[in-house]
Amino acid sequence: MSQKIRIISYSPMNKYLSMLKNRLAVGLEYRSNIFGQFIIDLISLIATIIFWNAVFKTQNNLSSYSLNDSILYFFITPLTGALTYIFVSDELGNEIRMGAMSNYLLKPYSLQFEALTRALASKLNNFLTTIPFYSILIVCISVFANHFMVTLSSLLLFILAVFMGFALHFVFDLTIAYCAFWVGEVWAFTHFKKVIFLIFGGLMFPLDFLPSSLFSIFSLLPFQYMYYIPNTYLLGKRTISHIPHDIFLFVFWFVALLLIQRFVWKKGLMQYEAQGG
């Protein structure tokens, strides 16, 4: 009597999907934290409305923005951040500092792809929690202000810009995480990243508010893809005519940041192995 032995093979895709499901389940356990962050963002947005309302009392437009444009820009910003912002460096940097890198090197999958599953799981969690809230809020504000600006074209361009912002931020954040091979704590780097995004990424204000000389410099940097470019596409301030330039600049910075990330990774791994890791 013969027995058939079934051999089950797991493809790399199955492994990453399993990791993604696990990360998604862990993220959903912290729904109360996500809701608390939404309340904090809402309070901040109310303060922003009060501030810009005071600014526009003395003028009708600032650059090409009306009061309604400015308010909607800042209401779009948390939605954009929920889609583009990456937190990989916080967790991965601590794991490198604690000496857990050996565990990853022994596993049959890439550390970079494992980090990507973390980032994607975070975005999926946002789709199930905060993004619906932000979307409804933007629609309500648009209707209330009689300033509904979203079209199918602007939405599709926004999605493309969000993808570019996510990709650039992921590679940039991985590079920050790898700095833990030398400095241990990467908190200072992540804080510096937030400051960069605040000023250069359009988080604090639309880059159009800058003098033309500064705007021409800021518009060449990759940080504008985190908030400014997605926001302005959804607002209709950027159109499909900007796509060739934005894609060209994205490809340039993505390749440049990817090369830097791979260089830092190889040097960091050599440092880790030299220390007996």
C-alpha atoms as one frame of an Amber mdcrd trajectory, in Angstrom:
protein
   0.000   0.000   0.000   1.587   3.172  -1.082   1.101   6.560   0.426   1.275
   9.751  -1.493   3.191  12.437   0.238   1.986  15.935  -0.533   4.790  18.456
  -0.588   3.620  21.976   0.014   5.912  24.680  -1.270   5.581  28.271  -0.293
   6.476  30.856  -2.862   8.181  34.089  -1.779   4.908  35.892  -2.508   3.058
  33.647  -0.032   5.646  34.422   2.633   5.293  38.156   2.165   1.487  37.956
   2.099   1.576  36.030   5.362   3.852  38.661   6.891   1.522  41.389   5.620
  -1.505  39.721   7.240   0.329  39.391  10.553   1.388  43.044  10.490  -2.141
  44.107   9.599  -3.551  42.147  12.544  -1.040  43.717  14.937  -1.839  47.215
  13.676  -5.584  46.742  14.139  -4.988  45.971  17.826  -4.057  49.647  18.293
  -7.215  51.192  16.822  -7.710  53.361  19.916  -4.311  55.004  19.326  -5.282
  55.734  15.722  -8.565  57.300  16.820  -6.702  59.436  19.376  -4.350  60.672
  16.643  -7.368  61.579  14.508  -8.777  63.720  17.354  -5.409  65.463  17.757
  -5.267  66.156  14.010  -8.809  67.524  14.090  -7.973  69.945  16.906  -4.862
  71.045  15.012  -6.920  71.625  11.863  -9.417  73.797  13.754  -6.522  75.916
  15.010  -5.230  76.120  11.425  -8.604  77.401  10.179  -8.614  80.124  12.839
  -5.073  81.173  11.892  -5.633  81.347   8.131  -8.977  83.051   8.563  -7.112
  85.809  10.397  -4.467  85.980   7.651  -7.031  86.324   4.853  -8.933  89.098
   6.596  -6.374  91.530   5.214  -6.227  90.052   1.683  -8.399  88.005  -0.654
  -5.666  85.789  -2.084  -2.210  84.606  -1.112  -0.255  83.546  -4.165  -2.973
  81.686  -6.135  -4.792  80.495  -2.998  -8.071  81.771  -1.640  -9.104  81.187
   1.967 -11.096  78.107   0.924  -8.115  76.766  -1.045  -5.849  77.146   1.969
  -8.277  75.496   4.379  -8.810  72.552   2.021  -5.040  72.207   1.507  -4.535
  71.709   5.225  -7.502  69.340   5.512  -6.060  67.247   2.690  -2.655  67.120
   4.411  -3.552  64.472   7.080  -5.099  62.311   4.350  -1.933  62.585   2.276
   0.233  61.829   5.313  -1.822  58.720   6.087  -0.883  57.457   2.622   2.746
  58.587   2.258   4.257  58.798   5.742   6.498  55.865   6.766   7.491  54.834
  10.314   9.851  51.965   9.434  12.995  53.644  10.795  11.613  53.839  14.353
  11.049  50.086  14.746  13.810  48.787  12.483  16.389  51.168  13.953  15.639
  49.876  17.460  15.941  46.278  16.279  19.350  46.986  14.757  20.446  48.692
  17.971  19.276  45.711  20.061  21.271  43.278  17.919  18.286  41.602  16.273
  19.787  41.925  12.810  21.215  38.384  12.993  17.681  36.997  13.105  16.807
  38.767   9.869  19.979  37.622   8.119  19.087  33.996   8.888  15.542  34.272
   7.561  14.716  33.205   3.989  13.486  36.610   2.925  14.840  40.081   2.333
  14.926  42.574   5.177  13.948  45.303   2.726  10.816  43.448   1.629   9.967
  42.672   5.241  10.193  46.399   5.960   7.983  47.041   2.939   5.306  44.715
   4.344   5.373  46.765   7.559   4.843  49.973   5.608   2.076  48.475   3.439
   0.320  47.019   6.487   0.372  50.472   8.070  -1.261  51.943   4.949  -3.906
  49.175   4.894  -4.673  49.916   8.535  -5.140  53.547   7.600  -7.533  52.564
   4.801  -9.644  50.753   7.385  -9.503  53.484  10.032  -8.380  57.076   9.501
  -8.624  57.518   5.720 -12.449  57.151   5.624 -12.721  59.789   8.387 -10.426
  62.228   6.584 -12.189  61.655   3.249 -15.633  62.334   4.742 -14.270  65.410
   6.516 -12.824  66.832   3.280 -16.110  66.270   1.440 -18.080  67.952   4.250
 -15.761  70.973   4.315 -15.912  71.239   0.505 -19.714  71.166   0.497 -19.963
  73.613   3.394 -17.568  76.050   1.665 -19.264  75.472  -1.699 -15.779  74.745
  -3.013 -15.834  71.131  -4.194 -12.678  70.748  -6.263 -12.188  66.971  -6.651
 -12.661  65.554 -10.139 -11.901  62.077 -11.467  -8.795  63.476 -13.170  -7.498
  65.211 -10.031  -8.192  62.084  -7.951  -6.232  59.839 -10.326  -3.334  62.306
 -10.395  -3.455  62.464  -6.594  -3.192  58.657  -6.376  -0.186  58.664  -8.711
   1.488  61.423  -6.675   0.795  59.516  -3.441   2.499  56.435  -4.896   5.571
  58.508  -5.771   5.634  60.078  -2.309   5.305  56.676  -0.612   8.126  55.163
  -2.688  10.526  58.044  -2.024   9.725  58.144   1.677  10.179  54.380   2.051
  13.685  54.408   0.574  14.586  57.528   2.571  13.274  56.020   5.815  15.163
  52.760   5.289  18.377  54.755   4.963  17.637  56.453   8.300  17.044  53.047
   9.915  20.434  51.798   8.690  22.163  54.673  10.477  21.551  52.634  13.657
  24.557  50.506  12.667  26.747  53.415  13.782  24.785  55.691  16.112  22.482
  53.247  17.904  19.571  55.622  18.419  18.038  57.053  15.241  15.582  59.283
  17.091  17.506  62.422  16.164  17.410  61.467  12.474  13.669  60.763  12.500
  13.042  64.072  14.261  15.177  65.855  11.666  13.164  64.114   8.942   9.945
  65.515  10.406  11.430  69.024  10.391  12.486  68.596   6.748   8.981  67.506
   5.751   7.476  70.328   7.771   9.386  72.965   5.811  10.440  71.429   2.489
   7.566  68.983   2.070   4.686  71.429   2.227   3.405  70.268   5.609   3.595
  73.691   7.253   2.372  75.672   4.236   1.919  75.280   0.461   5.264  75.848
  -1.213   3.538  78.379  -3.498   3.601  80.812  -0.556   7.392  81.035  -0.822
   9.223  83.749  -2.770   9.884  82.626  -6.338  13.636  82.251  -5.716  13.078
  79.841  -2.808  10.247  78.037  -4.572  12.489  77.257  -7.546  14.928  75.551
  -5.149  12.332  73.713  -3.049  10.601  72.422  -6.209  13.750  70.509  -7.192
  13.911  68.530  -3.938  12.278  65.119  -3.343  10.503  66.173  -0.128   7.716
  67.994  -2.004   6.322  64.571  -2.998   5.358  63.843   0.611   2.624  66.482
   0.912   2.794  69.401  -1.496   2.550  67.620  -4.846  -0.278  65.202  -3.888
  -2.208  68.039  -2.210  -1.961  70.374  -5.178  -3.034  67.668  -7.617  -6.158
  66.977  -5.580  -6.852  70.707  -5.296  -6.480  71.102  -9.052  -3.535  73.482
  -8.670  -1.433  71.014 -10.659  -2.739  69.402 -13.810  -1.788  66.561 -16.107
   0.644  68.912 -17.879   2.893  68.708 -14.794   3.081  64.892 -14.920   6.117
  64.499 -17.268   8.231  66.831 -15.116   7.058  65.264 -11.841   7.692  61.701
 -13.044  11.140  62.600 -14.388  12.109  64.248 -11.090  10.658  61.304  -9.145
  12.687  58.753 -11.125  15.864  60.804 -10.652  15.436  61.065  -6.871  14.213
  57.498  -6.444  17.297  56.098  -8.177  19.588  58.484  -6.264  18.041  57.639
  -2.873  18.005  53.925  -3.702  21.734  53.988  -4.502  22.416  55.837  -1.227
  20.244  53.361   0.683  22.072  50.353  -0.797  25.466  51.947  -0.072  24.559
  52.654   3.564  23.137  49.116   3.931  26.326  47.451   2.663  28.569  49.635
   4.814  26.329  49.083   7.831  26.347  45.326   7.332  30.143  45.356   7.181
  30.173  47.360  10.410  27.774  44.884  12.027  29.814  41.854  10.988  33.070
  43.518  12.116  31.542  43.888  15.592  30.745  40.173  15.697  27.024  40.487
  14.784
